[in-house]
Each structure stands twice: as C-alpha cells, then as structure tokens.
Amino acid sequence: MRRTSVFGATRPQPVPGAEQVSDDNKQLADLGYEPVLARRMGGFGNFAVSFSVISVLGGCMALYGPGLIAGGPAVMLWGWAAVGFFVLFVGMALAEVTSAYPTSGAMFYMADQLGGRRWGFYTGWLNLLGLIGGIAVIDYGAALFTGAVLDLQWGIAVTAEETMVIFLVILLFHAILNLAGVRLVSVLNSISVWWHLAGVAVILGVLWIAPDSHQPASFVLGEFSNGTGWANPLYVTGIGLAIAQGTLVGYDASAHMSEETSRAAVSAPRGIVRSIWVSWAVGFVLLASMASAIQDYAATAASPVPPAQIFVDAVGTDGATLLLGVVIVVLLCGGNAEVAAGSRMVFAFSRDGALPGSGLWRRLSRNQTPHLAVWLVVAAACLITLPSLYSPTAFTAVSAINIIGMTPAYAIPIFLRLRHGKKFRKGPWHLGRWSRLVGWVAVIWVAFVTVLFCLPQRNPVTVETFNYAPVALVVVLLLAELRWPFARRAYNPPTPTPAAQDRVHVEEYI
C-alpha cells in the first residue's frame, strides 16, 4: 500500500467497489463496530459534505452584518486570513487522529480511545452541541435570506415570527431529504460543491463589473468600524473574528461520514483538510469583493441583510434577487449536509449508550438511515433558535454556540493524541515529524477562541444583546454531568482488537 501524507500527491478516487467496501468494513469491525450503515460515498463525496457544511458563501453572507459592526472590512479580511491559517492547523491535527479512528462517532470515539470513557463522554456532548448549533445557524441564515427575497420582490416585510416559520419549513425539508438515504445526501453534496464554486464566480463577476464605483484598497484592507458599543479596539477585533471562525467550522462532517465512505482512513482526513483550504481561499476573495462593492457603508450596515443591500446597489432589485437565490441554495445544501453529520453523531453516540433514550436514536430505517436521530437534531436546532423571536443578536449567539461546542470537541482528541506521544499509532494519513507542532498550535488556538466567543458581543449587555452561548455550553456540560452517573454503565464504546492496531501500523510504514 502506498504511504500517504498531508504533503503527498493525490489521485481521483474510484467508485467504491465490493472489495474495498469489504476491507473498510473489516477495519471498522476491528475498531469494535459492526458495519450497519451503507458505504456508498467516495472520496469526493466525503470532501463535499464538509465543504457544504462549511458553506463559505453562505457563512460569509449570513455573518456579514455582524462583521460590518465588529471591526468592518479590515477585521473581516485580515481576520479571515489569520483564522483560516490557524483553523488549517486544527483541521490537519484532527485529520491525523481521524485516519487512525475512522468512525461515525468521530471525536468522542477518538477521545474515548486516547483518554478513557469520561473524556469520550464529555467530548461527545460538546460535539453534539456544536453540530446542533451548526444546523441552526445555517438554516436560520437561509430563512433570513429568504425573507430578504420576499421583501425585495413583493414588498413583504418579514417579521421575526414569520422568519421562524420559514426556518421551521427549511428544517422539515432537510429532515425529509435526509430520510431518503445517504446516496441522495452524497449526490446533493457533490452538486453543492459545483454550485458553490459557480455561485461564487458569478457573484464575484457581478461585484467587480456592475457597480458604478469601487472602494479603494485602503478601504478594503484598512477600514475599521465599531458599532458594538465597546471602546477597546482589540476587544472589538477579537469578537469580529466571528465571521471567519463561525464559517470555517463543521469540517468534522467528513469524520462523521467515515462509516459511509470508501477508503475512509484516507478519504475522511483528506476531506477535512481539503474542505478547509479550498474554503479559506474562496472566502478571502469573496470578502474582498464584497467590501470593494459597498456603496453606502452606513446604509449597508443598517440593512437587516447587508449583502442584499450590496447586491441591490450593484444590480438592482431583480439582479439582487437572483444573487440571493444563489446564496439560499448554498445555505440549503449546507444545512442538509449538517443534518446528515449531526444525525450520524447522534446515531454513533447512542450506539454506545451515551444519550437518554439511546435505543431509539440508534434505530435505522429500511434504507439504513438513522431516521429518529434525524428528527432529534432537527428538533434540537429549532429549540436553541427560539430566542431569535425576541433577540436581534440571537443569530450571532447561535453562531457562537456552534463555535464553542465544536472547537473544544476538535481539540480534546488532538490534546490526548499529543499526550500519548510516540505511543499513538498513526493511520495512513499523518503529519510525520510536524505532528506535535501542528497539534500544539491547534490546541492553543482552540482554547483562545473558546474563551473569546463566550465574551459579551454588545455593550451595554441587556436581555436583547446578551450572548447566551456560554449559557448553552454550561447547560450542556451540566446535563452531561447529571447524565454521567446513569450513563457510566450503559456508555461502553468498544475496544479495538489487536488486528486494528496491526492494521494501522502496517499501513503507516508500507
């Protein structure tokens, strides 16, 4: 078998065949799990699911409004460059551990194997919080943009209550799509990649050609704006990193789809890393183009959906509607992929007895889909989004929930892998001698952003501006603590067989 590393060349992945599926299933069995999910996803499909969840076009558009207030173009552009750099370190370190443990449980199974049952248990709850927050932020963003289209085309001023109804319809739509099976999810994710790239190309072309004038480079790279109420520019810059960190998250979807992917020990880690660097490059160009096309900064920042105002100023109402339609489709694809990843996490966590009612959530439908897990993550996403009915800043808080749930769940298995040192058995995709440096940079970065996004986002702090993300984090950790005495007997992830260790060792060095 050819040795594969992060720096090696890649080749197109073949369509999964019976022999490869059998080998993947044997590897999964060696890790302690009976293969029950349909392995119908190739390497590109695995990359596509993370790329769709990151949804760089949708994320940048949905969080553009908070970005204009918390630092403006300067923080968005330079923040994107810096955050993307550190997120790539996190992704590479996580990919290395994923290669050794390619299961649907992803981070919680890794943490369990490297640190013990309790490490895995709490990691799983954090991961679940982040995934549910991801579903909420993507689908609610789609609802906001749909409301903007209704306003532009038909003059319908969509209220918070009506936005919530649109959000619920989108959640239901994604649940139905996921119930159809992983093959449809994989096809939609593959389409999403090309729609995403084509959509970005169209929007970039419009933003550079259509406007009557463009902002100079000094504005795009240096304009600082502060509408947060906080006076300290460093503090404002810190919370302004939300647009980058809030978008460049969710790449663990590749790991969660491992049990449905051919050559998972290589395809899943590649999917993680590729989705990050492609999104990083595309996002920087997109954000620079958006800033350049701003005609009236105050009017754009005051708009309920600032990108809609930029599009209207550039191409008028009808043209703006078409561009917003492109963004909505991207968000719909991203939300669908996130529901797939979240439901697989619930399935895997329940398979090991960690959740209340685990017997329900691990059930599969006739097409080998965890159908009840799909309904659970959709319902939970609805629940954490309800504060949007009364809080104009709740959308930013939901994004923070996604970050402070997901990123610590990434860092825990990375930290535990570092603690293992040379005892860690690498998979076929690994970082070689760079492993420890990359891992420690990743852990330090995650600690920094977790604290950062628990801080108040607006001043003064009121009921309407309160950042309830830390409350959600505390509630989830409290639920995990209360659940642990009852779950410690039921929660029992399997131990890999000696064959699994031998397999990893042979793949690394041959």
Order of alpha helices (4+ residues) and beta strands (2+ residues): beta-alpha-alpha-alpha-alpha-beta-alpha-alpha-alpha-alpha-alpha-alpha-beta-alpha-alpha-alpha-alpha-alpha-alpha-alpha-alpha-alpha-beta-alpha-alpha-alpha
